[in-house]
Each structure stands twice: as structure tokens, then as C-alpha cells.
Amino acid sequence: MDENLNTEELIDQLKGNKVLKGFTIAVGVIVVIVLGIFGYNKLIVEPGEAEASDYNSTAISLLQKDSVNLAIAEFENQVADYDGYNQGEMAQFQLASLYFDKGDYQRALEEVEGVELNDEFIATLAKGLEGDCNVELGNLEDGIAAYVTAAERRKNELTTPHFLFKAGKVCEELKDFEKATEIYQTIIDEYPAFASQNTVEKYKARASNSTAK
């Protein structure tokens, strides 16, 4: 992957990547790919953050060795030391994703809500993670709102249908079948490749039939 790609070009490459197609890989894994392969320093680290970059490299190395608890400690230190810097904000997002993977959804939510990043791709993933946390905590309406925001942040064929699909399924959990049907129809009309890969027509039919009852 070319290290000089901007975020939009990165998204284009991710859309064509067979491994990431359908966006089924966990957020944390995608971040590791972005950090490790793309080179996080060249993505969003500003001049003067070289020391923070070294910190991040240590945490990523620990993740690659499956030392999750040690990686969490490294990211926590980085968040505390570099709050307000891009590197610190990115570390906070990764920290949130690790807490989520460990099942600590409340802590994950607290961390991800504090993330402030200008990078649209990562900011979209952060908003989606916020939705995941809320759903796991039973805050379904908040989860839907976060998914829709993530989907609409920067429309593309990768993240938009993925988060809309999540929103539709949570709408079904809330028995808002009309809204779910509407969301599924949007995916079918605007993102046919994703709809085909994920049998969205089936979900739409189920929601539509439930609405008619």
C-alpha cells in the first residue's frame, strides 16, 4: 500500500481489498492494519509528535504479540501524555476498541466519546464503535443514532452501507420495522454490491412483512 495515499485513496483501496470487503473485520483489526501497513506517522501524525509515535509503535508491537493488557497500559499512558494531539486521540480510539473487544463496553464508550479526530475515515470508525458500545449496553436508540451518523459522515461504498445495515438490524430489535425497511431499501438502491453480498433483500422482506402484521 502506497504510504503517500490520502484518506480518500485509502478508502478506495480498502474497498477493493478482498480481505476487508464487506467490512466484517473488527474495528481494532482494521486500525492495526492502517497503523502497521499504511504507516500511521504518514497518515495523521503532525511534526513534533515523533516521541508519541515511538510510544504508539510499542503498543502496536504488543498488540501483534497478543499482549492485549500490556497494550492497553501503553495506550492509556499515551492518552494521558498526548491528549489533544492526533497521536493521543488515535491512541484513545484504539484503547476504546480494545476495551470493547474485552467486553468492557462502558469503559469503551467512555473512551470513544472522548476521541476528537479530523481524519474522516478514523472518525467514522470511532462513531461506529460508539454505536456498537451503546447497542451492547442496551442503549439501542443511541446506537442507531451513532450508526446513522457514521454512515452519513462521508458516504462511500465501504462504511456507509455497513453502518446503515447495523442501524437497520437494531431498528428491528426495537420493532421499528418501517424504519428498518426504509434503511434496507436505501442500501439496496444505493449500494447494490453490498446488498447482494449481505442478502439485504432478505432482511428487507422480513422487516416489511413484520410491518404489515
N, C-alpha and C positions, 0 to 999 in steps of 0.2 A: 504494500500500500504506500503510495507516494506521501512523504512527510510534508509536502508543501500544499496538500489539499486544504481547502477551506471547509467549513462545516457542511455547506450545501453539497459540495462534491463528495464529502464523506458519506452523507446520506445516500447519494446516488450509488456509490459503491456498495454500501450496505444493502441497498435494495436488490442488487444483483448477486449478492453473496448467498450461495445455496445453503450455507450453514445457518445464516441469520434469517433466511426467507421465512415470512410468516411471523417473525418477531416473537418466537416462542422461547428464546433463551432468557434466563433470569436477568434482571437489570444489572445485578452485580457482575455477572459474567461479561455482559456487553461492555461495562465500564472497564473491566480488566483488559478486554480486547482493545478498546480505544486507548487506554493508557499505555499498554505494553507494545502494541503493534504500531499504532499511529504516532505515538510519542507525545505524551501529554505536554511536555515542555513546549513543543512547537504548536500545540493546539490552542492553549489559552494562558499559559504562564507568561506574565509580563516581566520585563527586565527588572532585576533587583530581587527576584524570588528564587534565585538559584539555590539558596540554602534550604528553602522549603521543598524544592524539587528533590534534593537528596533525601529529605525526610520521607517524601512520598515513595521514592524508589525502594526504600527499606520496607515500607508497608506492603507495596506490591509484591516484593520478593517473598515476604512472609505469606501472602495470600497464595502465591504459586506453590508454596510448600505446604499448603493446607494448615498453616498455623493461624487459624482464624482469631483466636483470643489474643494472641500477640499482635496481630494486625490491627485489631480493634484498639488495643492500647496505643499503638503507633498513631493511628488516625485520630484518636482522642487528643493526644499530645499536639498533633499538627493543628487540629481545630482550635485548641486553646492558644497556641503560639501564633497562628497566622489568620485569625479571624479578620474578615474584611478583605483579605487578599484572595485572588482567584484560586490559588492553591489550597488555602484553608477552606474555602467554600466547597471546592471539589472534594476535599477530604471529608467534609461533613456529609456530603451526599453519599460517598462510598461507605462511611460509617453507618448511615441510616440503612443502606441496603444490607449491610452485614447484620445489623440488629434484626432486620426483617427476616433474613434467612435463618437466624437463630430462634425466631418465633417471638421475639420481644417487640411486638407491634406498637405498643405505646411509646417505647423509647425511640423506635424507628420513626414514628410520626413526629415526635418532638424534634428530632434531629433534622428530618427532611423539611419541616416547616420553617426551619431557620436558614435554609440554603438560599442564597441570592447570587445567581449567575446570569451573565449576559449571553452566554453561549446558548443558542436556541435549542440545539439538539439535546444537550445535557439537561437544560432547564425543563424540556418536555418530559424527559425520563423521570426527573425529580417529581414533577407534578403527577405523573402516572403512579409513581411509588407512593405518593401521598394518598392517591385513590386506593391503592392496594391495602395500605395500612388501615384506612378508615373502614374498608369493607371487612377486613379481618376483625376489627374491633366492634363490628356491628353498626357502624355509622353509615348505613347504606346510602342515604341521600347525599351525604358529604362525599362519599366515594364516587357516586355518579357525577357530581359537580366537578370533581377533580379530573375524572376521566375525560369529560367533555372539554374542559379547559385544555387538557393535554392534547386532545385530538385536534383542537382548533388553533393551537398556538402557532403552528407552521404546517399548513396542510401538505401532506406528501403521501406516497403510497405505502410507506412503512409504518409510521407511528399513528397516523390518523385512523385508518380502519382498525388497527389493533386496539386502540383505546376506545373507539366507538363500540367495538364488539364487546369489550368488557362492560361498558356502560349499559348496553342492551341487555346483557345477561343479568346484571344487578337489577335493572328495571323489572325483569321477570320475577326476581325474588321478591320485589315489593308489590308484585301483582299489578304493575302498571303496564299491562300488555299493549295498550295503544301506543305508549311511548316507545316500548321495545320494538314494536312492529315498524314504527317510523324510523328508528335508528337502523334497524336491519335493512330496510328498503334503501336508505341512504348509502349504506355500504354496497349493496347490490348494484345500485345505479352508478355510483361514482368510483367504486373500487372493485370491479368485477373479478380481477385476478385473485384478490384476497378472498372475496366472497366464494369463489369456486373452490379454493384450497381449503376453506374452513366450513364448507357446507352451510353458509349463512341462510340459504333458501329454506333449509330445514328448520332453523331457528325462527325465521320469519313466519313460516306456516304454523308452527306451534303457538307462537305468540298471537297470531291473527285468529287462530281457532279458539284460543282462550278468551280473546276479546269478544268473540261472537256468542259465547255461552251466557 
